[in-house]
Amino acid sequence: MKRLYKRVTTVALAAAMVLSLPVAGMTAKADSAADAQPGDVYVSFGADLSTDEKKTVMDLMGITEDDLEDYTVGEITNEEEHEYLGDYLDSSVIGSRALSSVMVELGEDGDGITVETKNISYCTKGMYTNALITAGIENADVTVAGPFEITGTAALVGAMKAYSDLTGEEVSEQSMDAAVNELVVTSQMAQDINSDDVEQLMAFVKAKVVEEGLNNDEAIGKAIDEGAKELGISVTDEEKQTIISLMKKISKLDLNIDSMKEQAKDLFNKLEDMGIDKEQAKNFFQKIIDALQSFFNSIFG
């Protein structure tokens, strides 16, 4: 397959979660979402690209004008960015031009999410992947590209619209909000902490929240402390509270730990060394022990 924070313009990440907005200039190539098949492609361009800039983006994606005849094509406007990101970012951070673009190709079941970036400065592959998982996206290759080094604001608005239009699977407002919130928090922390560590911390805590049903400040705080200790990083009290607030939103979503692992194999494989799978194994054997104890107690009183 082919493939935030007010002091830093990392808007692209937050934009990833917008699924239901209308896309100006969209030209549908598929008969319907119900006919979507692995290999179907959607390309969404930043509405403010010049002709030369659009050609540069297409070259980076490895596609031609002829290819576009077989794809679903759309664009994302700066107005749409402001509409969906305004609650999280200052207008000055969102900016006045939609330049970043995205190509989404549907994959087979089990392929998971893969992300490639071209000329995107602040948005790492892991950050995109983490947010896409929170939004409930599955089995898709996502390529994000800019005509030059940019943050990627419009790209993930297009990515979510692309996935929604291709599959017909609508993502809830709660999922969108949590995902946008996650990307803002992640990009904030990545300014002071290595981005790989931030990605792993977020994935670790999210996995604990989903797997163990954590939904209160104390339990989530302990998971953050545990993850930070394993990674050898420091989290400020303010950052910790911000993560707690985010994770309480995520705890209300219908996420599944097995699906999360399947969609982001590389990211979650790194978490094995941080005790996620070890903890699951311990819980499994503890259940066996508890069952045996209950059995013998029933016999011998």
C-alpha positions in Angstrom: 0.0 0.0 0.0 1.0 3.6 -0.5 1.3 4.7 1.7 -0.6 22.9 20.5 -0.5 24.4 22.3 -0.4 28.2 22.1 3.3 28.7 22.1 4.0 26.4 19.2 2.1 26.0 16.0 1.3 22.3 16.2 -2.2 22.7 14.9 -1.9 19.8 12.5 -2.2 17.2 15.2 -5.4 18.7 16.7 -6.9 19.0 13.3 -6.7 15.2 13.0 -9.9 14.6 14.7 -12.4 16.5 12.6 -14.7 14.0 10.8 -18.0 15.5 10.1 -17.3 18.9 8.6 -18.3 19.5 5.0 -15.3 19.6 2.6 -15.3 22.4 0.0 -14.7 21.2 -3.5 -14.9 17.5 -2.8 -15.3 15.3 -5.8 -16.5 11.8 -5.0 -15.0 9.0 -7.1 -16.4 6.0 -5.3 -20.1 5.1 -5.7 -20.7 5.0 -2.0 -19.0 4.4 1.3 -20.6 1.0 1.4 -18.5 0.0 -1.6 -15.2 1.0 0.0 -12.5 -1.5 -0.5 -8.9 -1.9 0.6 -6.8 0.2 -1.7 -9.4 3.0 -2.1 -7.7 6.3 -1.8 -8.8 9.8 -0.7 -6.6 12.9 -1.2 -7.4 16.1 0.6 -5.5 19.3 -0.4 -5.0 22.4 1.6 -7.4 25.0 0.0 -4.7 27.7 -0.1 -2.1 25.8 -2.1 -0.9 27.6 -5.2 -0.6 25.5 -8.4 3.1 25.0 -8.0 2.7 24.1 -4.3 0.0 21.6 -5.1 2.3 20.0 -7.7 5.1 19.8 -5.0 2.7 18.1 -2.6 1.6 15.6 -5.3 5.2 14.8 -6.1 5.9 14.1 -2.4 2.9 11.8 -2.3 4.0 10.1 -5.5 0.8 10.7 -7.4 -0.1 12.3 -10.7 -3.1 14.2 -12.1 -4.1 10.9 -13.8 -4.1 9.1 -10.4 -6.6 11.7 -9.1 -9.1 10.5 -11.6 -9.4 7.3 -9.7 -9.4 8.8 -6.2 -11.8 10.7 -4.0 -10.5 14.3 -3.9 -11.3 17.2 -1.6 -9.9 20.2 0.1 -9.8 21.7 3.6 -10.2 25.4 4.2 -8.7 27.6 6.8 -12.2 28.6 7.9 -12.9 25.0 8.7 -9.7 24.8 10.7 -10.8 27.7 12.8 -14.2 26.3 13.3 -13.0 23.0 14.7 -9.8 24.1 16.5 -11.0 27.4 17.9 -11.8 25.9 21.3 -8.2 24.7 21.8 -6.0 27.2 20.0 -5.6 30.9 19.5 -6.6 32.2 16.0 -3.0 33.4 15.6 -1.7 29.9 16.1 -4.2 28.3 13.7 -3.0 30.8 11.1 -4.7 32.1 7.9 -3.7 29.6 5.2 -4.6 25.9 4.8 -1.5 24.3 3.1 -1.0 20.8 4.4 -2.5 17.9 2.6 -3.2 14.3 3.2 -3.6 11.0 1.3 -5.5 8.2 3.0 -5.5 4.6 1.6 -7.8 2.0 3.2 -6.0 -1.2 4.3 -7.0 -4.8 5.0 -8.2 -5.9 8.4 -5.2 -6.3 10.6 -2.9 -3.9 8.7 -3.3 -1.2 11.4 -2.4 2.4 11.0 0.8 3.6 9.3 1.8 7.3 9.0 4.3 9.0 6.8 5.1 12.7 6.9 6.7 15.0 4.3 7.7 18.5 5.2 5.8 18.4 8.5 7.9 19.9 11.2 6.2 19.5 14.6 3.9 16.5 14.0 5.5 13.2 14.5 4.3 9.9 13.2 3.7 8.6 16.7 1.6 11.7 17.6 -0.6 11.2 14.6 -1.0 7.5 15.3 -1.9 8.0 18.9 -4.6 10.5 18.0 -6.0 8.4 15.2 -6.4 5.5 17.6 -8.3 7.7 20.0 -10.6 8.7 17.2 -11.3 5.1 16.4 -9.5 5.0 13.0 -8.5 1.5 11.8 -6.4 0.0 9.0 -5.3 3.0 7.0 -2.1 4.3 5.4 -1.9 8.1 6.0 0.6 10.3 4.2 0.8 14.0 5.3 2.6 16.5 3.1 3.4 20.2 2.9 4.8 22.2 0.0 7.6 23.2 2.4 8.3 22.9 6.1 5.0 23.5 7.8 3.1 22.3 10.9 0.4 20.5 8.9 -2.8 22.2 10.1 -5.2 21.2 7.3 -3.8 17.7 6.7 -5.5 15.8 9.5 -8.8 17.5 9.1 -8.6 16.0 5.7 -7.4 12.6 7.0 -10.4 12.2 9.3 -12.8 13.4 6.6 -11.2 11.0 4.2 -11.6 8.0 6.4 -15.2 9.0 7.3 -16.2 9.5 3.7 -14.5 6.3 2.4 -15.8 4.0 5.1 -19.1 5.7 6.1 -18.0 5.3 9.7 -18.9 8.4 11.7 -16.8 9.3 14.7 -18.6 10.7 17.7 -18.2 14.2 18.9 -16.7 12.8 22.2 -14.1 10.9 20.3 -13.2 13.9 18.2 -12.9 16.1 21.2 -10.8 13.7 23.1 -8.5 13.2 20.2 -8.0 16.9 19.5 -7.4 17.4 23.2 -4.8 14.6 23.2 -2.9 16.0 20.3 -2.8 19.4 22.0 -1.4 17.9 25.2 1.1 15.7 23.4 2.5 18.5 21.3 2.7 20.8 24.4 4.8 18.3 26.3 7.0 17.4 23.3 8.5 20.9 23.5 10.2 20.0 26.8 10.4 16.2 26.6 11.7 13.9 23.9 8.8 13.3 21.5 9.3 9.5 21.6 9.0 9.5 25.4 5.9 11.7 25.2 4.3 9.3 22.6 5.1 6.3 24.8 3.9 7.9 28.0 0.6 8.9 26.4 0.1 5.4 24.9 1.1 3.8 28.2 -1.4 5.8 30.3 -4.1 5.4 27.7 -3.6 1.7 27.6 -3.9 1.5 31.4 -7.0 3.6 31.4 -8.7 1.5 28.8 -7.5 -1.9 30.1 -8.1 -1.3 33.8 -11.1 1.1 33.6 -9.3 4.0 35.4 -11.5 7.0 35.6 -10.5 9.1 38.7 -7.7 11.5 39.4 -5.9 9.3 41.9 -5.8 6.1 39.7 -4.9 8.0 36.5 -2.2 10.0 38.4 -0.6 6.8 39.6 -0.5 5.5 36.0 1.2 8.7 34.9 3.7 8.4 37.7 4.4 4.8 36.8 4.9 5.6 33.1 7.1 8.6 33.7 9.3 6.5 36.1 9.6 3.7 33.5 10.6 6.2 30.9 12.9 8.2 33.2 11.2 11.5 32.5 9.7 14.2 34.8 6.2 15.4 34.5 5.2 18.7 36.1 2.1 19.0 38.3 0.4 21.1 35.6 1.2 18.6 32.9 0.0 15.7 35.1 -3.3 17.4 35.8 -3.7 18.1 32.1 -3.2 14.5 31.2 -5.6 13.4 34.0 -8.3 15.6 32.5 -7.7 14.2 29.0 -7.7 10.6 30.2 -11.0 11.0 32.0 -12.4 11.9 28.6 -10.8 8.9 27.0 -12.1 6.6 29.8 -15.6 7.4 28.5 -14.9 6.3 25.0 -15.6 2.8 23.6 -11.9 1.9 23.1 -10.6 -1.7 23.1 -7.0 -2.5 24.2 -6.6 -5.3 21.7 -7.8 -3.1 18.9 -5.4 -0.4 20.0 -2.5 -2.7 19.9 -3.4 -4.0 16.5 -3.7 -0.6 15.0 -0.4 0.7 16.4 1.8 -2.4 16.6 5.1 -0.6 16.7 4.0 1.9 19.3 2.5 -0.7 21.6 5.4 -3.2 21.1 7.5 -0.6 22.8 5.2 -0.7 25.8 5.8 -4.4 26.5 9.0 -3.3 28.3 6.9 -0.9 30.4 4.7 -3.7 31.9 1.5 -3.5 29.9 1.6 -7.2 28.8 3.3 -8.2 32.0 0.4 -6.7 34.0 -2.1 -8.4 31.8 -0.4 -11.8 32.4 -0.3 -11.1 36.1 -4.0 -10.3 36.1 -4.8 -13.5 34.1 -2.9 -15.8 36.5 -4.4 -14.0 39.5 -7.9 -14.8 38.2 -6.9 -18.5 38.0 -5.6 -18.4 41.5 -8.7 -16.7 42.8 -10.9 -19.2 41.0 -9.0 -22.1 42.5 -9.2 -20.6 46.0 -12.9 -20.2 45.6 -13.3 -23.8 44.4 -11.4 -25.3 47.4 -13.1 -23.0 49.8 -16.4 -24.3 48.6 -15.3 -27.9 49.2 -13.5 -27.5 52.5 -15.4 -24.6 53.9 
